[in-house]
């Protein structure tokens, strides 16, 4: 469950926005330069998150980093459609994308840690889930927007990350209960 929710929630903020960008631009008054900047955000944020993720993993552990990743993704994705400001929309997009970038880095090492006897198969499943998380939002964005509005469509996939906070939080509590040093020292083996 942990890997499924993490894997499927690492791309929707990118692909779910693309079909709705004209609606977002019209609603928030985003010009061509702003839309171009939004288009560059995934690469910038994933790169920045990839750079800082190893430091975060060393500091707080892989499981805590996964919890941080899904929390940031949920917060940014669920709030950004309901903000009536292009600046805050972009800022919350950055929050969501940095969270997803952290998840990109920590996901595979966690899969390997929790499935040491089935690493290849489970990393493949994780990668397939990431692709599903990229494909499904793009396929459903317009029909959901037509039925419920672009804000609901854009926010809907953030529910996956919000739901993922629960099992990752429980996992982290279990680890801390068993061994307070596990989330830091024990997770060092799952570093990116």
VEXLUM-703707 format. One record per atom (N, C-alpha, C, CB): residue in one letter; x, y, z. Coordinates in steps of 0.05 Angstrom, whole numbers, plus 5000, padded with zeros to 4 digits. Glycine has a CB too. Example, Ala and Ser with C-alpha at 12.3 -4.5 7.8 and 13.67 -1.06 7.14 Angstrom:
2
A526448865156
A524649105156
A526449345156
A522649115181
S525749555142
S527349795143
S525850015157
S528249885114
This chain:
192
X501749765000
X500050005000
X501750255000
X498150005024
X503950255016
X505650485018
X506850554991
X507850445038
X507950354978
X509250394952
X507250464930
X510750144943
X504850344931
X502750404911
X502050694913
X500350224916
X501450794937
X500551074940
X502751274934
X499551114968
X505251194941
X507451374934
X507851374904
X510051284949
X507951144892
X508551124863
X506551274846
X508750844855
X503951234852
X501951344835
X501551644839
X499251204840
X502751754861
X502352034867
X504852204860
X501652074896
X506452124842
X508952274836
X508852424809
X511252084835
X506652424795
X506652564769
X504052724763
X506952364747
X501952684778
X499452804771
X499453104771
X497352704790
X501053234787
X501053524787
X502153634760
X502853634810
X503653484746
X504653564720
X502553504698
X507353414713
X501753254696
X500053174674
X497153254677
X500252884670
X496253284702
X493453374706
X493053664700
X492653314735
X495153824700
X494954114695
X494954174665
X497254264708
X496554024650
X496854084621
X494254114606
X498453864608
X492353934608
X489853964593
X488154204603
X488153714595
X488654294628
X487054504640
X488454774640
X486354434668
X490854794628
X492455034630
X490955274618
X495054994615
X489455244597
X488055484586
X485955584605
X486755414559
X484555404619
X482655484639
X483955624663
X481055244649
X486255514672
X487755634694
X488755904686
X490055444702
X489855924662
X490856184653
X488656394652
X492056164625
X486356324641
X484056504639
X483056594667
X481756384623
X482856394685
X481756454712
X483656624728
X481156204727
X486256584725
X488256724742
X489756944728
X490256524753
X489156984702
X490457204687
X493357154683
X490057464702
X494056904677
X496856834673
X497456874643
X497356534681
X499557034638
X500357084610
X502156864599
X501757344609
X503156914576
X504956724562
X507456664578
X505656824534
X508656874589
X511056834605
X510556664630
X512357104614
X508256714643
X507556554666
X506956264659
X505056674680
X505656224636
X505055954628
X507655804620
X503155954603
X509455944608
X512055834602
X513555754627
X513756024585
X513455924647
X514755864672
X513455624686
X514556114691
X510855604685
X509455374696
X510355124682
X506355404694
X510655134656
X511654904640
X514454814648
X511554974611
X516055004657
X518854944666
X518954834694
X520655184663
X516854884710
X516954814739
X517554524744
X514354884751
X516354324730
X516954044737
X519853984735
X515353864719
X521154074714
X524054014711
X525654154733
X525054104683
X525054404738
X526554554758
X526154434786
X525654844758
X523654374793
X523054274819
X524053984823
X520054284824
X523753814803
X524753544806
X527853544808
X523953374781
X529153724793
X532053744795
X532853844822
X533053934774
X531554054832
X532254164859
X531753954881
X530654414865
X529453814879
X528853614899
X530853384897
X525953504895
X531553304873
X533553094870
X536253164882
X533953024841
X536953424882
X539453514893
X539353514924
X540053804883
X537153604936
X536953624965
X535953364979
X535153854973
X534753184964
X533552944976
X535652774991
X532352774954
X538052724981
X539852564997
X540552695024
X542452524981
X540752955025
X541253095050
X538953065069
X541853395045
X536553085058
X534153055075
X533852765085
X531553135059
X534452575068
X534252295076
X536352245098
X534852105052
X538752345096
X540752305117
X539852445143
X543452425108
X538552665141
X537752815165
X535252685179
X537153095158
X533252615164
X530752525176
X529952235170
X528452705168
X531352115151
X530751835144
X529051815120
X529451695168
X529051575107
X527651535082
X524651535086
X528451275070
X523651415107
X520751405112
X519651685118
X520151215135
X521151835134
X520352115140
X520352285115
X522152235162
X522252235098
X522452385072
X520052305055
X525052325058
X519252055054
X516851975039
X514352115050
X516551665040
X514152125077
X511852265089
X511952555082
X511952225119
X514252685083
X514552955075
X513752995046
X517353055079
X514552805029
X513952825000
X510952824995
X515352594985
X509552625006
X506652615001
X505152845015
X505552345011
X506152945037
X504953165050
X505153425034
X506153215078
X507553475023
X507953705006
X506253684980
X510853734999
X506253444969
X504653404944
X501753454949
X505153124933
X500753344971
X497853384978
X497253674983
X497153215002
X498853805000
X498354085007
X498354264982
X500354185027
X500354244966
X500554414942
X498354354922
X503254374929
X497754104918
X495854034897
X492954094906
X496053734891
X492354044931
X489554084940
X488854384944
X489153944966
X490854544950
X490254834955
X490555004930
X492054934977
X492354944913
X492955134890
X490655194872
X495155014874
X488755014867
X486555094849
X484655294861
X485054844841
X484655324887
X482655484901
X483855754910
X481555334924
X486255814900
X487556074907
X487056254883
X490556034912
X486256494888
X485556684867
X487956874861
X483056854874
X490256754858
X492756904853
X494656734837
X494056994880
X495656844815
X497556694799
X500156644814
X498056844772
X501056834830
X503456804845
X503256574865
X504257064860
X501056564880
X500656344899
X500156084885
X498356414918
X498756084862
X498355844847
X501155724839
X496655894821
X502855894829
X505555794822
X507055704846
X507056024807
X506955854868
X508355774893
X507355504903
X507955984915
X504755464903
X503655204912
X504254984892
X500655224916
X504555044867
X505454854847
X508254764854
X505254964818
X509954954861
X512754894869
X512754704893
X514255144875
X511054764913
X510854594937
X510154304929
X508754704957
X508054274912
X507254014903
X509453874888
X504654034886
X510654014870
X512753884852
X515253814868
X513354074829
X516053974887
X518353904903
X517653654919
X519154144923
X515253634930
X514453394944
X514653154926
X511653424955
X513653174901
X513752954883
X516652894875
X512153024858
X518353094873
X521153054867
X522552894889
X522553314863
X521852964914
X522952804937
X522052514935
X522152934964
X519552484929
X518452204926
X519852054903
X515552214921
X520452194882
X521952064860
X524551944869
X522452264837
X525952094886
X528552004895
X528451784916
X530152244907
X526551804935
X526451624957
X524851374951
X525351764982
X523251374930
X521451154925
X522850894920
X519751214901
X524550884900
X525950634893
X527550514916
X527750674869
X529150674931
X530550564954
X528750444975
X532350774966
X526450574979
X524550464999
X523350194989
X522250665005
X522750184963
X521749934952
X523849714956
X521049964922
X526349774951
X528449584954
X528749504984
X531149694944
X528449695002
X528649635030
X526449445040
X528649895047
X524049505031
X521749345041
X521249085026
X519349515041
X522449065002
X522148814986
X524848714977
X520348874962
X526648644996
X529348574988
X529548324971
X531048535013
X527548144974
X527647894959
X526147914932
X526347674975
X524848144927
X523448194901
X523948474891
X520348144906
X526448554893
X527048834885
X526348894856
X530048884890
X527248734838
X526848794809
X523848814803
X528148584792
X522348624812
X519448614806
X518048854819
X518148354816
X518748914844
X517349134858
X518149414848
X517849114887
X520649444840
X521449704828
X520049734801
X524549714824
X519649514786
X518149524761
X515249614767
X518249254747
X514049494787
X511249564794
X511149864802
X510249384818
X513149944818
X513250234826
X513450414802
X515650274845
X515150344782
X515350504758
X512750504742
X517750394741
X511450274740
X508850264726
X506750434740
X507949974725
X506850434767
X504950604781
X505550904776
X505050544811
X508050974774
X508751254768
X507651324740
X511751294769
X507851144722
X506751194695
X503751214695
X507650984675
X502451044711
X499551064714
X498751334726
X498450834731
X500351424745
X499851684758
X500351914739
X501551714782
X501751864717
X502152074697
X500052064676
X504952044684
X499151824669
X497251784647
X494351844655
X497451504636
X493451734677
X490651764685
X489752054690
X490151604710
X491252224703
X490352494706
X489952644680
X492352654724
X491752594661
X491552724635
X489052624620
X493952674618
X488352374623
X486052254610
X483452354623
X486151954611
X483452404648
X480952474662
X480552764668
X480852324688
X482652934663
X482453214670
X480153354657
X485053354663
X479753334632
X477653474618
X474853364625
X478053444587
X474453104625
X471753014634
X470953094662
X471552704632
X472953084681
X472353174708
X471853474709
X474653094727
X473453624694
X473053914693
X470353984681
X475254044676
X469453844660
X466853894648
X464553834668
X466453714623
X464953634685
X462853564704
X462953734729
X463153274712
X465453804739
X465653924766
X467154184766
X466853734785
X468354264744
X469954504743
X472954444743
X469254694765
X474554634733
X477354584731
X478754564758
X478754804715
X477654704778
X478854694805
X478654414817
X477554904824
X476254304815
X475854034825
X477553824810
X472853954823
X477753864784
X479353684768
X482253694776
X479053744738
X483253934779
X486053974786
X486753874814
X486854264784
X484853904832
X485253824860
X484753524865
X483553984879
X483153404848
X482253134853
X484452934858
X480553034831
X486552954842
X488752754845
X490452794870
X490552764820
X490253034881
X491653084907
X490652914929
X491453374914
X488152814926
X487052634946
X488752384950
X484152554939
X490052284929
X491752054931
X494052114950
X492951974903
X495252344948
X497452414966
X496452454994
X498952664956
X494152574997
X492952615023
X492452345037
X490352775022
X491352155021
X490851885032
X493451755039
X489251715011
X495551795022
X498151675027
X499451775053
X500051725004
X498752005063
X499852115088
X499151925111
X498752395094
X496851805110
X495951635132
X497751385135
X493051545128
X498051215115
X499750975119
X502651045123
X499450785095
X503651255110
X506451335115
X506851435144
X507351545095
X504851585154
X505051675182
X504951435201
X502751865188
X503251245196
X503051005213
X505650845212
X500750815204
X506750815188
X509350675185
X511550815201
X510150655155
X511651075199
X513651225214
X513251195244
X513551525206
X510851195253
X510251155282
X511150875291
X507351205288
X510550675274
X511450405281
X514450385283
X510450205259
X515850505264
X518750505264
X519850635289
X519950635239
X518750865296
X519651015319
X519050865345
X518451295320
X516750725345
X516050575369
X517950345373
X513150475367
X518650205351
X520449975353
X523250055359
X520349825327
X524250275347
X526950365351
X527150655344
X528950195335
X527450835363
X527551115357
X529651195337
X527851275382
X531751045334
X533851115316
X533450995288
X536551015326
X531450825285
X530950685259
X530450885237
X528650505262
X528851085242
X528151265220
X530451435210
X525951455228
X532551465227
X534951615218
X537151425210
X535851805239
X538151275230
X540451105224
X539750865206
X541751005250
X537450735212
X536650505197
X535950565169
X534350365210
X534850805164
X534150875137
X536550965120
X532051095138
X538750985132
X541151065117
X541750865095
X543551095136
X540950615099
X541350415078
X539550465054
X540850145089
X537350615058
X535450665036
X535950935023
X532650645047
X538351045027
X538951305015
X538951294985
X541651405025
X538351524974
X538251544945
X541051574934
X536551774936
